[in-house]
């Protein structure tokens, strides 16, 4: 299947594995790349730029296919070593960067000068148009269903994707609620050039996370995520657990007076304990509503091949079958 995204990124299938904290390691990125999609290493999971250099090299040892690096620009008191991370990406020969968070404009010249394609994650049409204006090569349009940070507009993909298609000239991929062939075909029908999957790729054999995490996704339904940090206008969709319920109680009790310091126990530094150690009540971790559509733990190759096979069947048989091919009398 060829789309503007497969042509731009040099990949076989229009499927991207989104950057995920303490999930997007070399093992997963390489597995997705070897299966014909675009794997993504999560840059800020690596504690230093040198660590990222080593992780890129590890991935390079496992695949000769294109892969990318996610670089999230965070609104924090002390910035990570972004110049160091960017240098590691360039020196490592990475040709695709997925940016997220704050506006990446200041980093675009050096990335573009080194032949790197930039895909920016956006949760609204206006942000996507801004990304297009500043020179991003493509955008990932994230609907309200997505795990992680869905923005503050609460627009689901059935509306957001067609709106993006109406407005954008650059390619875009659909993100949020993506799990299978139906997701891909629907995204293409609404104007996207492919899809980005996060939560679905956590529940794969190669995802380097504790089995408790994968089993929690399998056990969850579409009703088991919660929105936290809404009063702070930093909304995050996470899987429900005891820590999340405790956090929501704090939000209700403190109301508009809540500060980030009030919920640090539930959100700060919890990812290693959850993803590596399998402590499922350690704190809040990003998970999409799409958990309700995930029922197995395949390899990345099995997953991607199944999606592409079923997508072709959907297009050629189910959708084509709705057309009235009888000649007009």
C-alpha positions as CSV (number, residue, x, y, z in Angstrom):
1,X,0.0,0.0,0.0
2,X,1.5,3.3,-1.1
3,X,0.5,6.7,0.5
4,X,2.2,10.0,0.9
5,X,3.6,8.8,4.2
6,X,5.1,5.6,2.9
7,X,6.7,7.5,0.1
8,X,8.0,10.3,2.3
9,X,9.5,8.0,5.0
10,X,10.6,5.1,2.8
11,X,8.5,2.5,4.6
12,X,6.5,-0.4,3.3
13,X,3.3,0.1,5.3
14,X,1.5,3.3,6.5
15,X,1.9,2.4,10.1
16,X,3.9,4.3,12.7
17,X,4.7,3.3,16.3
18,X,4.4,6.4,18.4
19,X,7.0,7.4,20.9
20,X,6.0,6.2,24.4
21,X,7.9,6.8,27.7
22,X,9.8,3.7,28.9
23,X,8.3,1.7,26.0
24,X,10.0,3.1,22.9
25,X,13.3,1.3,23.2
26,X,15.4,-0.1,20.4
27,X,13.9,-3.6,20.6
28,X,10.4,-2.3,19.8
29,X,11.5,0.3,17.2
30,X,13.5,-2.3,15.3
31,X,10.7,-4.9,15.4
32,X,8.3,-2.4,13.9
33,X,10.8,-1.3,11.3
34,X,11.6,-4.9,10.3
35,X,7.9,-5.5,9.9
36,X,7.6,-2.6,7.4
37,X,6.3,0.2,9.6
38,X,8.2,3.1,11.2
39,X,9.5,2.3,14.7
40,X,10.2,5.1,17.1
41,X,12.8,5.4,19.9
42,X,11.6,7.7,22.7
43,X,14.4,10.2,23.1
44,X,13.7,11.5,26.6
45,X,13.4,8.0,28.1
46,X,17.2,8.0,27.6
47,X,18.6,9.9,30.5
48,X,21.4,11.6,28.6
49,X,22.3,12.4,25.0
50,X,25.1,9.7,25.2
51,X,22.5,7.2,26.2
52,X,20.4,8.1,23.2
53,X,23.4,7.7,21.0
54,X,23.9,4.2,22.3
55,X,20.2,3.4,21.9
56,X,20.2,4.5,18.3
57,X,23.3,2.3,17.7
58,X,21.6,-0.6,19.3
59,X,18.6,-0.2,17.0
60,X,20.9,0.2,14.0
61,X,22.3,-3.2,14.9
62,X,18.9,-4.8,14.9
63,X,17.5,-3.3,11.6
64,X,18.6,-1.8,8.3
65,X,15.1,-0.3,7.8
66,X,14.2,3.3,8.6
67,X,13.3,4.2,12.2
68,X,12.8,7.5,14.0
69,X,13.2,9.2,17.3
70,X,10.6,11.0,19.3
71,X,11.6,14.3,20.9
72,X,9.1,15.8,23.3
73,X,9.6,19.5,24.2
74,X,8.4,19.8,27.7
75,X,7.3,22.9,29.7
76,X,9.7,22.2,32.6
77,X,11.8,24.3,34.9
78,X,15.1,22.9,33.6
79,X,15.2,21.8,30.0
80,X,16.7,18.5,29.1
81,X,19.9,18.6,27.0
82,X,18.0,19.2,23.7
83,X,21.1,20.3,21.8
84,X,22.8,17.0,22.8
85,X,19.8,14.9,21.9
86,X,19.5,16.6,18.5
87,X,23.2,16.0,17.9
88,X,22.8,12.3,18.8
89,X,19.9,12.0,16.3
90,X,21.9,13.7,13.5
91,X,25.1,11.8,14.2
92,X,23.2,8.5,14.4
93,X,21.9,9.0,10.9
94,X,18.3,9.0,11.9
95,X,16.1,10.5,9.2
96,X,12.7,10.9,10.9
97,X,11.9,12.8,14.1
98,X,8.5,12.8,15.8
99,X,8.2,16.0,17.8
100,X,5.6,16.6,20.5
101,X,4.8,19.1,23.2
102,X,5.9,22.6,22.7
103,X,6.4,24.3,19.3
104,X,9.5,22.7,17.7
105,X,10.2,25.7,15.4
106,X,13.7,26.5,16.8
107,X,14.9,23.0,16.1
108,X,13.5,22.7,12.5
109,X,16.4,24.4,10.7
110,X,19.1,22.1,12.0
111,X,16.9,19.0,11.5
112,X,15.9,20.0,8.0
113,X,19.5,20.9,7.1
114,X,20.5,17.3,7.9
115,X,17.8,15.8,5.7
116,X,15.5,14.8,8.6
117,X,11.7,14.6,8.1
118,X,9.8,16.1,11.0
119,X,6.3,14.8,12.1
120,X,4.7,16.9,14.8
121,X,2.0,15.5,17.1
122,X,-1.1,17.8,17.2
123,X,-4.4,17.6,19.0
124,X,-6.2,20.3,17.0
125,X,-6.5,21.5,13.4
126,X,-5.2,24.9,14.4
127,X,-2.0,23.4,15.9
128,X,-1.6,21.2,12.8
129,X,-1.9,24.3,10.5
130,X,0.8,26.0,12.7
131,X,3.0,22.9,12.3
132,X,2.5,23.1,8.5
133,X,3.3,26.8,8.5
134,X,6.6,26.5,10.4
135,X,7.8,23.8,8.0
136,X,7.0,20.4,9.5
137,X,6.9,17.7,6.8
138,X,3.8,15.9,8.3
139,X,1.7,15.8,11.4
140,X,0.2,13.2,13.6
141,X,-3.4,14.2,14.3
142,X,-4.3,12.9,17.8
143,X,-8.0,12.6,18.6
144,X,-9.6,12.8,22.1
145,X,-9.5,8.9,22.3
146,X,-5.7,8.8,22.5
147,X,-3.6,7.8,25.4
148,X,-1.4,10.4,26.9
149,X,-2.2,14.1,26.3
150,X,-5.3,14.7,24.1
151,X,-5.3,18.5,24.4
152,X,-8.2,20.5,25.8
153,X,-10.6,20.6,22.9
154,X,-12.0,17.0,23.3
155,X,-12.6,16.5,19.6
156,X,-12.8,12.8,18.6
157,X,-11.3,11.5,15.4
158,X,-14.5,11.1,13.5
159,X,-14.6,14.9,13.4
160,X,-11.0,15.8,13.8
161,X,-9.6,13.7,10.9
162,X,-12.0,15.0,8.2
163,X,-11.4,18.6,9.5
164,X,-7.7,18.1,9.2
165,X,-8.1,16.7,5.6
166,X,-10.1,19.8,4.7
167,X,-7.4,22.2,5.9
168,X,-4.0,20.6,5.6
169,X,-1.8,20.3,2.5
170,X,1.0,18.2,4.1
171,X,0.5,14.5,4.8
172,X,-0.9,13.5,8.2
173,X,-1.5,10.2,10.1
174,X,-4.3,9.4,12.4
175,X,-3.6,8.7,16.1
176,X,-5.8,7.8,19.0
177,X,-8.1,4.8,18.9
178,X,-5.9,3.0,16.3
179,X,-5.7,-0.8,16.7
180,X,-6.5,-2.8,13.5
181,X,-7.4,-2.8,9.8
182,X,-10.7,-1.1,10.5
183,X,-8.7,1.8,12.1
184,X,-6.4,2.1,9.1
185,X,-9.2,1.9,6.4
186,X,-11.3,4.4,8.3
187,X,-8.4,6.8,8.7
188,X,-7.6,6.6,5.0
189,X,-11.3,7.2,4.2
190,X,-11.2,10.3,6.3
191,X,-8.2,11.7,4.5
192,X,-5.2,10.5,6.5
193,X,-2.2,9.0,4.9
194,X,-1.6,6.3,7.5
195,X,-2.0,5.7,11.3
196,X,0.0,6.0,14.4
197,X,-0.4,3.3,17.1
198,X,0.8,3.6,20.7
199,X,-1.2,1.5,23.2
200,X,-1.6,-1.3,20.6
201,X,2.2,-1.7,20.2
202,X,2.6,-2.0,24.0
203,X,0.7,-5.2,23.8
204,X,3.2,-6.9,21.5
205,X,5.8,-9.6,22.2
206,X,8.7,-7.3,21.5
207,X,7.5,-4.4,23.6
208,X,10.2,-4.3,26.4
209,X,7.7,-3.8,29.3
210,X,6.6,-6.0,32.2
211,X,4.0,-8.6,31.3
212,X,1.7,-7.1,34.0
213,X,1.4,-4.0,31.7
214,X,0.4,-6.1,28.7
215,X,-2.1,-8.1,30.7
216,X,-3.6,-4.9,32.2
217,X,-4.2,-3.7,28.6
218,X,-5.8,-7.0,27.6
219,X,-8.0,-6.9,30.7
220,X,-9.2,-3.4,30.1
221,X,-12.3,-2.2,28.3
222,X,-12.9,1.1,26.6
223,X,-14.4,2.2,29.9
224,X,-11.3,1.8,31.9
225,X,-9.3,5.0,31.2
226,X,-9.5,8.2,33.1
227,X,-8.7,11.8,32.4
228,X,-6.4,13.4,35.0
229,X,-4.9,16.9,35.4
230,X,-7.8,18.6,33.7
231,X,-7.8,21.4,36.3
232,X,-4.1,22.0,35.5
233,X,-4.9,22.2,31.7
234,X,-2.5,19.4,31.2
235,X,-5.0,16.6,30.6
236,X,-3.7,13.1,30.3
237,X,-5.6,9.9,29.5
238,X,-4.4,7.0,31.7
239,X,-5.5,3.6,32.7
240,X,-7.5,3.5,35.9
241,X,-5.8,2.1,39.0
242,X,-5.8,2.9,42.8
243,X,-3.2,5.7,42.4
244,X,-5.3,7.3,39.6
245,X,-8.5,7.1,41.7
246,X,-6.6,8.7,44.6
247,X,-5.4,11.5,42.3
248,X,-8.9,12.2,41.0
249,X,-10.2,12.4,44.6
250,X,-7.5,15.1,45.3
251,X,-8.7,17.0,42.2
252,X,-12.2,16.9,43.4
253,X,-11.4,18.0,46.9
254,X,-8.9,20.8,46.0
255,X,-10.8,22.0,42.9
256,X,-9.3,25.1,41.3
257,X,-6.7,25.3,44.1
258,X,-4.9,22.2,43.1
259,X,-1.2,22.4,42.2
260,X,1.1,19.9,40.4
261,X,2.9,19.5,43.8
262,X,-0.3,18.0,45.2
263,X,-0.2,15.0,42.9
264,X,3.6,14.4,42.6
265,X,3.3,11.0,44.4
266,X,0.9,9.8,41.6
267,X,2.7,11.2,38.5
268,X,6.4,11.8,39.2
269,X,9.0,9.2,38.3
270,X,6.5,6.3,38.3
271,X,7.2,4.9,34.8
272,X,10.2,2.7,35.6
273,X,8.2,1.1,38.5
274,X,5.3,0.4,36.2
275,X,6.9,-0.5,32.9
276,X,10.0,-2.2,34.1
277,X,8.9,-3.7,37.5
278,X,5.2,-4.3,36.8
279,X,3.9,-2.4,39.8
280,X,0.5,-1.5,38.3
281,X,-0.7,0.7,41.2
282,X,2.5,2.8,41.4
283,X,1.0,5.8,39.6
284,X,-0.6,7.1,36.5
285,X,0.5,5.8,33.1
286,X,-0.8,6.7,29.6
287,X,-3.2,4.3,27.9
288,X,-5.8,4.9,25.2
289,X,-9.4,3.9,25.1
290,X,-8.3,1.6,22.3
291,X,-7.5,-0.9,25.0
292,X,-11.0,-2.2,24.5
293,X,-10.1,-3.4,21.1
294,X,-6.9,-5.2,22.1
295,X,-7.3,-8.9,22.8
296,X,-3.9,-10.6,22.1
297,X,-0.2,-10.1,22.2
298,X,1.2,-10.8,18.8
299,X,4.7,-10.1,17.4
300,X,5.0,-6.7,15.6
301,X,5.3,-8.5,12.3
302,X,2.1,-10.6,13.0
303,X,0.2,-7.5,14.0
304,X,1.3,-5.4,11.0
305,X,0.8,-8.2,8.5
306,X,-2.7,-8.9,9.9
307,X,-3.6,-5.2,9.7
308,X,-2.5,-4.9,6.1
309,X,-4.1,-8.2,5.0
310,X,-7.4,-7.4,6.6
311,X,-7.3,-3.8,5.3
312,X,-7.0,-5.1,1.7
313,X,-9.9,-7.5,2.3
314,X,-12.0,-4.7,3.8
315,X,-11.3,-2.4,0.8
316,X,-11.6,-5.0,-1.9
317,X,-14.5,-7.1,-0.6
318,X,-16.6,-5.3,2.0
319,X,-16.4,-1.7,0.7
320,X,-16.3,-2.6,-2.9
321,X,-19.3,-4.9,-2.3
322,X,-21.5,-1.9,-1.4
323,X,-21.1,-0.4,-4.8
324,X,-23.8,-1.0,-7.4
325,X,-21.9,-2.2,-10.4
326,X,-24.9,-2.8,-12.6
327,X,-25.0,-0.8,-15.8
328,X,-27.6,1.9,-15.9
329,X,-30.5,0.8,-18.0
